[in-house]
Amino acid sequence: MTKVLAINGSARMEKGNTAMVLTPFLQSMEKEGATVEVVYAKKLKIRPCMGDFQCWFDKVGECIHTDDMQILFPKMKEADILVLATPVYLPLPGEFQNLLNRLMPICEPILEFRNGRTRAKFHDDVNISKIVLVATGGWWEKGNLDTVLHIAKEIAENGGVEFAGALLRPHAFLMNEFEEKALAVVDAIKMAGKQLIKQGKMNTDVLESISQPLIAEADLRERYNRNYERAKKASS
Ligand SMILES: Cc1cc2nc3c(=O)[nH]c(=O)nc-3n(C[C@H](O)[C@H](O)[C@H](O)COP(=O)(O)O)c2cc1C
């Protein structure tokens, strides 16, 4: 049975836009027989990485800190698929970045040169074979999610595992308003989850459908700017 671990980095956790995309994705994987678990970075007490490389060069695989990463490490080692879920915060919410920095102990301190880049890889006791990104943004373009996409791909490369694709949802908050289009998006999200478990990969057209525009660019920009004008007037 495939084990899926999702780490949701949203500061708004269960109520956030990121959860709005992540939840149907996980539900569809569960429906296909996977076991799924979500952890919220914000709920965990995780201290910042000290950067002293003790986990690499002193006590290999052991972090100097004793905190909630001790709960997360075993879950990460057991998972087959790791889903990194986050909003774009130029680039990431602090708690999530903090958690990602603390992944050093699950990486082997042996550097390899792969495809023209210096890379590490996960320790052999880490089961993860695929990493998937779920990311949401507030602005119109999918391109606003490029930095986060790049980070997720780098994490997969540095773990020596497959980056299995990204569910990217720009202007995600509008899913609450444009219900008909949102239904098509949710259907595509569910399809992506089903494909990931059944075929081990998600089709490009399905992922593109998840990112489909819900509104014209100029209309979204006008809304933001109107809200700002209103707020300015109210506070003057
Ligand atoms: C500090 C901060 C920075 C943000 N930067 C961007 C950005 O660069 N591009 C973008 O599309 N959205 C940006 N957003 C909007 C969020 O990514 C978006 O509202 C997201 O869907 C929130 O997800 P959540 O409800 O799960 O937290 C930013 C939001 C915050 C609070």
Ligand as a Chemical Component Dictionary entry (heavy atoms), coordinates in Angstrom:
data_LIG
# 
_chem_comp.id                   LIG 
_chem_comp.type                 NON-POLYMER 
_chem_comp.pdbx_formal_charge   0 
_chem_comp.three_letter_code    LIG 
# 
loop_
_chem_comp_atom.comp_id 
_chem_comp_atom.atom_id 
_chem_comp_atom.alt_atom_id 
_chem_comp_atom.type_symbol 
_chem_comp_atom.charge 
_chem_comp_atom.model_Cartn_x 
_chem_comp_atom.model_Cartn_y 
_chem_comp_atom.model_Cartn_z 
_chem_comp_atom.pdbx_ordinal 
LIG C1  C1  C 0 3.736  37.378 2.577  1  
LIG C2  C2  C 0 2.938  36.981 1.378  2  
LIG C3  C3  C 0 3.546  37.000 0.127  3  
LIG C4  C4  C 0 2.826  36.604 -1.007 4  
LIG N1  N1  N 0 3.447  36.616 -2.228 5  
LIG C5  C5  C 0 2.780  36.193 -3.327 6  
LIG C6  C6  C 0 3.414  36.175 -4.606 7  
LIG O1  O1  O 0 4.552  36.570 -4.776 8  
LIG N2  N2  N 0 2.714  35.708 -5.659 9  
LIG C7  C7  C 0 1.425  35.251 -5.544 10 
LIG O2  O2  O 0 0.836  34.796 -6.539 11 
LIG N3  N3  N 0 0.796  35.259 -4.335 12 
LIG C8  C8  C 0 1.435  35.713 -3.232 13 
LIG N4  N4  N 0 0.811  35.726 -2.004 14 
LIG C9  C9  C 0 -0.611 35.223 -1.900 15 
LIG C10 C10 C 0 -0.690 33.790 -1.378 16 
LIG O3  O3  O 0 0.281  32.962 -1.966 17 
LIG C11 C11 C 0 -2.062 33.190 -1.688 18 
LIG O4  O4  O 0 -3.075 33.986 -1.157 19 
LIG C12 C12 C 0 -2.192 31.765 -1.215 20 
LIG O5  O5  O 0 -3.234 31.115 -1.909 21 
LIG C13 C13 C 0 -2.453 31.676 0.281  22 
LIG O6  O6  O 0 -2.615 30.319 0.643  23 
LIG P1  P1  P 0 -3.138 29.919 2.093  24 
LIG O7  O7  O 0 -4.508 30.463 2.215  25 
LIG O8  O8  O 0 -3.044 28.436 2.135  26 
LIG O9  O9  O 0 -2.167 30.557 3.064  27 
LIG C14 C14 C 0 1.485  36.172 -0.869 28 
LIG C15 C15 C 0 0.877  36.172 0.404  29 
LIG C16 C16 C 0 1.590  36.585 1.506  30 
LIG C17 C17 C 0 0.898  36.590 2.853  31 
# 
loop_
_chem_comp_bond.comp_id 
_chem_comp_bond.atom_id_1 
_chem_comp_bond.atom_id_2 
_chem_comp_bond.value_order 
_chem_comp_bond.pdbx_ordinal 
LIG C1  C2  SING 1  
LIG C2  C3  SING 2  
LIG C2  C16 DOUB 3  
LIG C3  C4  DOUB 4  
LIG C4  N1  SING 5  
LIG C4  C14 SING 6  
LIG N1  C5  DOUB 7  
LIG C5  C6  SING 8  
LIG C5  C8  SING 9  
LIG C6  O1  DOUB 10 
LIG C6  N2  SING 11 
LIG N2  C7  SING 12 
LIG C7  O2  DOUB 13 
LIG C7  N3  SING 14 
LIG N3  C8  DOUB 15 
LIG C8  N4  SING 16 
LIG N4  C9  SING 17 
LIG N4  C14 SING 18 
LIG C9  C10 SING 19 
LIG C10 O3  SING 20 
LIG C10 C11 SING 21 
LIG C11 O4  SING 22 
LIG C11 C12 SING 23 
LIG C12 O5  SING 24 
LIG C12 C13 SING 25 
LIG C13 O6  SING 26 
LIG O6  P1  SING 27 
LIG P1  O7  DOUB 28 
LIG P1  O8  SING 29 
LIG P1  O9  SING 30 
LIG C14 C15 DOUB 31 
LIG C15 C16 SING 32 
LIG C16 C17 SING 33 
# 
